[in-house]
Amino acid sequence: MIPKIDSQIGISVYSTKFNGIGGQIRTEVENFKVDEVLSEKSLKSINQQVGYAVYKLKKKKIDTNHALSDIFRKKGIRLKALGLKDASAVTEQFVCSDNKGKSIENYSSEKYSLEKIGFVKKPLSKKDMIANHFSIKISGCGNISDFTEYDKVLNFYGYQRFGSKRPVTHLIGKALLQRNFKKAVELIVSFTFSYDSKENTEIREKLADKSNYKKYFEQVPLQMDIERIVLQEIIEHDNEQKAIHAIPLPLRRFYVQAYQSFLFNHALSAAFTDGENLFEAQEGDICYDFHGIIGKYVKGLDQHLALPFVGYSYYKKTRFDFQISKILKAEEITPKDFFIKEMQEISSEGGFRQAAIQCTDYSSQDNTVEFTLSRGSFATILLREIMKPEDPILAGF
């Protein structure tokens, strides 16, 4: 039985035959550990005496963006992360200065510590981080050692891509693609979901009526920072497009990417249901090679099958166009919609994404599982196949 929330984010299948062990993750933040893995070449480059400072950021109970904002506020140094890590885990990651001039020595606060490990000639980028290593304890579960199908897991986008307890980011993205800025605003400020807190739901229900925006603005919690930005703009200018434009650019782009992620999940589910082999590439397929370079399938090479990630340059000539075109028609969306004249900076060309998760170093002992996933794959998707939770959100996802 596929949980309702899975279907809402485009996931309608399990790709493994395993019955699932149930249980719960994140019962304590220390039970979910994530360490970034840099390429050997990148690690060796962190040996300079001058240049751009590189740090190891260790944190818990705070996400990457808030940790880096706190460092900038307290130490005056702006750092960039190679990947984002959420607050519900103990994480270690690499962050790098984008300024040669200023660096700081080790610094720590209650929720994070920063350790300078060296310098590089040019700033590290996302491409330098090739994987994440996970160590996860599952509480109250069955026999974890019975799971062996870690090489048969589809590379779905996980719950956090869509807002987890309030899966709305892809819906906002679709509204933006349809140039329905009024609907996008309504979704941001008043979309409710059963897992959201009672307080949040109550204020969102009041905000379902636009005439209440000014009346209840001061009651909107400070942590609803995006909602407050949007509401402030509507109150002052009564212009939905202008209100959306006030949202930071990375988040506006993320909304569109979340909708692309929904389409990818939907297409991957449909292709699996239709019996397509998603774990082996074949003649005519688009693939990634060992170095992450995209290209056509070549017999005898070590390649991983990729599916289109729909954008305005959508590539139709794959065996998955049947499923994708059918989904786009049902969604009333076309590839050209991803070029947004009214807000060109959030337009998306699209691309490709691996069809299956590449999982290495897999091991399990007692109720703890360890594994390494390539950059961009979600641990929660592998855990979903291991646990087969009846209710992913209540299970800690």
Secondary structure per residue as TSV (DSSP state, phi and psi in degrees):
chain	resnum	aa	ss	phi	psi
A	1	M	-	360.0	122.5
A	2	I	-	-84.6	124.5
A	3	P	-	-58.1	148.9
A	4	K	H	-57.8	-41.5
A	5	I	H	-64.9	-30.9
A	6	D	H	-62.5	-48.0
A	7	S	H	-60.3	-35.1
A	8	Q	H	-69.6	-20.6
A	9	I	T	-108.1	16.7
A	10	G	T	92.6	2.6
A	11	I	-	-99.9	115.6
A	12	S	-	-125.8	13.7
A	13	V	-	-142.2	159.8
A	14	Y	-	-107.7	140.2
A	15	S	-	-98.5	-6.3
A	16	T	S	-109.4	157.6
A	17	K	-	-90.5	-6.4
A	18	F	-	-59.9	139.5
A	19	N	-	-73.6	-25.1
A	20	G	-	99.5	147.8
A	21	I	-	-109.7	0.6
A	22	G	-	63.3	-153.2
A	23	G	-	95.7	-171.6
A	24	Q	B	-143.4	140.6
A	25	I	S	-108.0	163.1
A	26	R	-	60.6	29.5
A	27	T	S	-63.0	-28.7
A	28	E	S	-135.8	145.3
A	29	V	G	-60.3	-29.9
A	30	E	G	-69.8	-11.7
A	31	N	G	-83.2	-1.5
A	32	F	E	-131.7	103.6
A	33	K	E	-116.2	137.3
A	34	V	E	-133.7	128.8
A	35	D	E	-124.2	130.4
A	36	E	E	-73.1	147.9
A	37	V	E	-118.3	118.6
A	38	L	E	-91.4	155.5
A	39	S	-	-65.5	154.0
A	40	E	H	-57.2	-41.7
A	41	K	H	-60.7	-42.1
A	42	S	H	-68.2	-41.1
A	43	L	H	-61.4	-42.1
A	44	K	H	-67.9	-24.1
A	45	S	H	-76.8	-13.4
A	46	I	T	-86.5	64.3
A	47	N	T	-139.0	12.0
A	48	Q	B	-82.2	157.7
A	49	Q	S	-91.2	-21.0
A	50	V	S	-138.7	166.7
A	51	G	S	127.4	-140.1
A	52	Y	E	-94.3	123.5
A	53	A	E	-70.4	139.2
A	54	V	E	-117.2	136.2
A	55	Y	E	-127.3	154.6
A	56	K	E	-101.4	119.2
A	57	L	E	-101.5	117.1
A	58	K	E	-109.8	131.9
A	59	K	E	-151.6	163.2
A	60	K	E	-156.6	150.4
A	61	K	S	59.9	26.6
A	62	I	S	-156.2	139.3
A	63	D	-	-84.5	169.1
A	64	T	H	-59.1	-48.6
A	65	N	H	-60.2	-43.2
A	66	H	H	-68.7	-35.2
A	67	A	H	-64.6	-45.6
A	68	L	H	-67.7	-34.8
A	69	S	H	-65.2	-38.9
A	70	D	H	-66.7	-39.9
A	71	I	H	-63.1	-42.8
A	72	F	H	-63.9	-41.7
A	73	R	H	-65.9	-39.5
A	74	K	H	-91.2	-30.7
A	75	K	H	-117.3	-7.9
A	76	G	-	72.4	19.9
A	77	I	-	-119.5	131.4
A	78	R	-	-96.6	122.7
A	79	L	E	-119.8	149.0
A	80	K	E	-114.4	138.6
A	81	A	E	-95.2	153.8
A	82	L	S	-86.1	-24.7
A	83	G	S	-153.3	156.2
A	84	L	-	-95.9	135.2
A	85	K	-	-122.1	135.9
A	86	D	-	-82.0	-178.7
A	87	A	S	-83.9	-17.1
A	88	S	S	-89.8	41.2
A	89	A	S	-161.7	162.1
A	90	V	E	-95.8	118.1
A	91	T	E	-127.5	151.8
A	92	E	E	-127.3	127.6
A	93	Q	E	-147.2	165.1
A	94	F	E	-98.4	134.3
A	95	V	E	-129.2	151.4
A	96	C	E	-136.6	142.3
A	97	S	E	-74.3	146.2
A	98	D	S	-103.9	16.0
A	99	N	-	-133.0	125.5
A	100	K	S	-69.1	-29.3
A	101	G	S	-68.9	-48.0
A	102	K	-	-110.5	135.4
A	103	S	-	-142.9	163.7
A	104	I	-	-126.9	160.7
A	105	E	-	-85.0	-171.6
A	106	N	-	-56.6	143.2
A	107	Y	E	-145.6	143.3
A	108	S	E	-142.4	153.3
A	109	S	-	-133.2	-171.4
A	110	E	S	-64.0	-34.6
A	111	K	S	-107.2	-8.6
A	112	Y	E	-155.2	162.4
A	113	S	E	-135.3	149.6
A	114	L	E	-125.7	122.6
A	115	E	E	-121.9	120.6
A	116	K	E	-74.9	127.9
A	117	I	E	-114.9	-4.2
A	118	G	E	150.4	-165.0
A	119	F	E	-131.0	157.1
A	120	V	E	-128.5	157.2
A	121	K	S	-70.3	-36.4
A	122	K	S	-133.5	149.2
A	123	P	-	-56.5	142.5
A	124	L	-	-68.0	151.3
A	125	S	-	-128.4	176.3
A	126	K	G	-55.0	-33.5
A	127	K	G	-67.0	-20.9
A	128	D	G	-73.4	-24.5
A	129	M	E	-91.7	112.6
A	130	I	E	-99.8	-16.7
A	131	A	E	-164.2	171.1
A	132	N	E	-128.4	136.6
A	133	H	E	-104.4	132.0
A	134	F	E	-117.1	144.3
A	135	S	E	-133.1	114.3
A	136	I	E	-131.5	127.7
A	137	K	E	-96.1	129.7
A	138	I	-	-106.8	116.6
A	139	S	B	-86.0	143.3
A	140	G	T	62.1	37.4
A	141	C	-	-108.1	171.3
A	142	G	S	-80.7	-156.4
A	143	N	-	-78.1	105.9
A	144	I	G	-70.2	-26.2
A	145	S	G	-69.5	-12.9
A	146	D	G	-74.1	-16.3
A	147	F	-	-83.9	122.6
A	148	T	-	-130.3	1.4
A	149	E	-	-94.1	35.0
A	150	Y	T	-66.1	-13.2
A	151	D	T	-95.9	10.7
A	152	K	S	-128.3	40.3
A	153	V	-	-112.9	126.1
A	154	L	B	-71.5	148.3
A	155	N	-	-89.3	55.5
A	156	F	-	-66.2	156.1
A	157	Y	-	-78.6	137.5
A	158	G	-	-84.0	174.5
A	159	Y	G	-56.0	-39.3
A	160	Q	G	-64.7	-20.8
A	161	R	G	-64.5	-23.6
A	162	F	G	-111.7	1.8
A	163	G	T	106.9	4.9
A	164	S	T	50.5	-99.0
A	165	K	T	-68.9	-14.5
A	166	R	S	-139.1	78.8
A	167	P	-	-72.7	88.7
A	168	V	-	-130.0	-15.0
A	169	T	H	-59.7	-39.2
A	170	H	H	-69.9	-31.6
A	171	L	H	-68.4	-38.7
A	172	I	H	-63.9	-43.5
A	173	G	H	-58.5	-44.1
A	174	K	H	-63.1	-42.6
A	175	A	H	-60.0	-39.1
A	176	L	H	-65.4	-41.9
A	177	L	H	-63.4	-32.2
A	178	Q	T	-87.6	7.5
A	179	R	T	56.9	27.3
A	180	N	-	-97.3	75.6
A	181	F	H	-67.0	-30.3
A	182	K	H	-62.7	-45.3
A	183	K	H	-66.5	-38.5
A	184	A	H	-59.4	-43.4
A	185	V	H	-62.8	-45.7
A	186	E	H	-60.1	-41.1
A	187	L	H	-65.2	-41.7
A	188	I	H	-62.5	-46.2
A	189	V	H	-92.8	-25.3
A	190	S	H	-130.2	3.2
A	191	F	-	-69.1	126.2
A	192	T	-	-113.7	154.8
A	193	F	-	-146.1	150.5
A	194	S	T	-60.1	-24.3
A	195	Y	T	-88.8	-10.7
A	196	D	S	-69.8	159.4
A	197	S	-	-68.2	157.1
A	198	K	H	-59.6	-42.6
A	199	E	H	-63.6	-45.7
A	200	N	H	-62.4	-43.8
A	201	T	H	-62.4	-41.9
A	202	E	H	-62.1	-43.9
A	203	I	H	-70.5	-35.7
A	204	R	H	-65.9	-37.5
A	205	E	H	-63.2	-37.2
A	206	K	H	-67.1	-35.3
A	207	L	T	-80.5	-2.4
A	208	A	T	-65.1	-21.7
A	209	D	S	-101.7	113.2
A	210	K	G	-56.3	-30.6
A	211	S	G	-66.8	-11.1
A	212	N	G	-91.9	-5.2
A	213	Y	H	-54.0	-51.7
A	214	K	H	-69.4	-39.6
A	215	K	H	-61.4	-40.3
A	216	Y	H	-107.2	6.3
A	217	F	G	-54.6	-45.1
A	218	E	G	-68.3	-17.1
A	219	Q	G	-86.5	-9.1
A	220	V	S	-72.3	121.7
A	221	P	-	-56.1	147.6
A	222	L	T	-61.2	-30.0
A	223	Q	T	-69.0	-16.7
A	224	M	-	-84.7	58.9
A	225	D	H	-65.8	-38.0
A	226	I	H	-68.4	-42.5
A	227	E	H	-58.6	-41.1
A	228	R	H	-66.5	-39.1
A	229	I	H	-60.2	-47.9
A	230	V	H	-65.2	-46.6
A	231	L	H	-60.5	-43.2
A	232	Q	H	-58.4	-44.2
A	233	E	H	-65.3	-42.2
A	234	I	H	-64.9	-42.8
A	235	I	H	-61.5	-40.7
A	236	E	H	-81.8	-36.8
A	237	H	H	-122.8	-13.9
A	238	D	-	50.3	47.9
A	239	N	-	-137.7	107.9
A	240	E	H	-63.9	-40.6
A	241	Q	H	-64.2	-41.1
A	242	K	H	-64.7	-36.5
A	243	A	H	-65.7	-42.1
A	244	I	H	-64.0	-39.2
A	245	H	H	-65.2	-22.6
A	246	A	T	-75.3	-16.7
A	247	I	S	-70.9	137.6
A	248	P	-	-50.6	139.0
A	249	L	H	-53.9	-44.9
A	250	P	H	-57.0	-36.2
A	251	L	H	-73.4	-38.5
A	252	R	H	-61.6	-41.1
A	253	R	H	-65.4	-36.7
A	254	F	H	-62.7	-36.9
A	255	Y	H	-58.3	-46.3
A	256	V	H	-65.4	-42.3
A	257	Q	H	-63.4	-34.2
A	258	A	H	-65.1	-38.4
A	259	Y	H	-68.8	-38.8
A	260	Q	H	-60.7	-37.1
A	261	S	H	-65.3	-39.8
A	262	F	H	-61.4	-45.9
A	263	L	H	-62.2	-39.9
A	264	F	H	-63.1	-48.8
A	265	N	H	-56.7	-44.5
A	266	H	H	-61.7	-45.9
A	267	A	H	-66.3	-41.1
A	268	L	H	-63.7	-43.0
A	269	S	H	-60.9	-46.2
A	270	A	H	-65.7	-41.1
A	271	A	H	-64.6	-40.4
A	272	F	H	-64.6	-43.8
A	273	T	H	-62.3	-35.8
A	274	D	T	-79.7	1.7
A	275	G	T	87.6	12.9
A	276	E	-	-69.2	141.7
A	277	N	-	-80.1	112.1
A	278	L	-	-103.8	3.4
A	279	F	S	-110.8	-4.3
A	280	E	S	-138.3	130.8
A	281	A	-	-79.2	155.9
A	282	Q	-	-142.8	174.7
A	283	E	T	-50.7	129.9
A	284	G	T	93.7	-11.0
A	285	D	-	-76.1	156.2
A	286	I	E	-96.3	135.3
A	287	C	E	-139.1	161.6
A	288	Y	E	-102.0	139.2
A	289	D	E	-90.4	-174.9
A	290	F	T	-58.7	-27.2
A	291	H	T	-94.6	5.2
A	292	G	S	81.1	17.0
A	293	I	-	-90.2	132.3
A	294	I	E	-84.9	143.3
A	295	G	E	-175.5	178.9
A	296	K	E	-73.7	154.5
A	297	Y	-	-61.5	133.4
A	298	V	-	-127.8	119.3
A	299	K	T	-59.0	132.4
A	300	G	T	96.8	-16.9
A	301	L	S	-87.0	153.5
A	302	D	-	-81.9	97.6
A	303	Q	E	-129.4	155.4
A	304	H	E	-120.1	128.5
A	305	L	E	-57.7	140.0
A	306	A	E	-125.3	148.0
A	307	L	E	-111.3	150.5
A	308	P	E	-62.7	142.6
A	309	F	E	-108.1	102.4
A	310	V	-	-63.7	132.7
A	311	G	S	-152.6	-167.9
A	312	Y	T	-69.8	-16.1
A	313	S	T	-105.3	32.4
A	314	Y	-	-49.5	129.7
A	315	Y	-	-95.6	110.9
A	316	K	-	-80.0	-20.6
A	317	K	-	-83.4	58.1
A	318	T	S	-130.3	166.1
A	319	R	T	-73.5	1.3
A	320	F	T	-105.0	2.7
A	321	D	H	-63.6	-31.4
A	322	F	H	-57.7	-51.0
A	323	Q	H	-67.4	-44.8
A	324	I	H	-65.2	-44.5
A	325	S	H	-63.3	-38.2
A	326	K	H	-63.9	-42.7
A	327	I	H	-66.0	-45.2
A	328	L	H	-61.0	-39.3
A	329	K	H	-63.3	-45.5
A	330	A	H	-64.0	-33.8
A	331	E	H	-81.8	-9.4
A	332	E	T	58.0	45.6
A	333	I	-	-130.6	143.2
A	334	T	-	-121.6	158.4
A	335	P	G	-54.9	-36.7
A	336	K	G	-66.2	-19.0
A	337	D	G	-63.9	-19.7
A	338	F	G	-77.3	-5.8
A	339	F	S	-99.4	110.6
A	340	I	-	-105.6	100.0
A	341	K	G	-58.1	-38.9
A	342	E	G	-71.3	-16.6
A	343	M	G	-153.5	66.5
A	344	Q	G	-59.8	-26.6
A	345	E	G	-67.8	-14.3
A	346	I	G	-107.5	6.7
A	347	S	-	-61.9	152.6
A	348	S	-	-137.2	127.1
A	349	E	-	-71.9	-29.1
A	350	G	-	90.4	-163.4
A	351	G	E	164.9	-136.9
A	352	F	E	-140.9	160.1
A	353	R	E	-145.5	143.1
A	354	Q	E	-58.9	140.7
A	355	A	S	-75.9	-34.1
A	356	A	B	-122.1	149.2
A	357	I	-	-70.8	133.6
A	358	Q	-	-97.1	101.4
A	359	C	E	-107.6	126.0
A	360	T	E	-126.5	169.7
A	361	D	E	55.2	32.9
A	362	Y	E	-74.5	132.3
A	363	S	E	-154.9	156.5
A	364	S	E	-143.4	144.6
A	365	Q	E	-151.2	132.1
A	366	D	T	54.3	-117.2
A	367	N	T	-115.1	25.8
A	368	T	E	-117.9	135.8
A	369	V	E	-121.1	139.6
A	370	E	E	-126.3	143.2
A	371	F	E	-167.0	164.0
A	372	T	E	-119.9	131.8
A	373	L	E	-120.2	143.1
A	374	S	E	-65.3	156.9
A	375	R	T	-53.1	133.9
A	376	G	T	96.0	-11.7
A	377	S	-	-92.6	151.4
A	378	F	-	-104.6	125.8
A	379	A	H	-60.9	-34.6
A	380	T	H	-63.6	-26.7
A	381	I	H	-73.5	-38.6
A	382	L	H	-66.8	-43.2
A	383	L	H	-62.6	-34.4
A	384	R	H	-58.4	-40.3
A	385	E	H	-73.3	-32.9
A	386	I	H	-72.6	-43.2
A	387	M	H	-92.7	-31.2
A	388	K	-	47.3	57.9
A	389	P	-	-68.1	141.2
A	390	E	S	-67.8	-37.9
A	391	D	S	-135.1	95.7
A	392	P	T	-54.3	-40.7
A	393	I	T	-66.5	-45.0
A	394	L	T	-66.2	-25.0
A	395	A	T	-82.5	2.6
A	396	G	T	99.9	3.6
A	397	F	-	-74.2	360.0
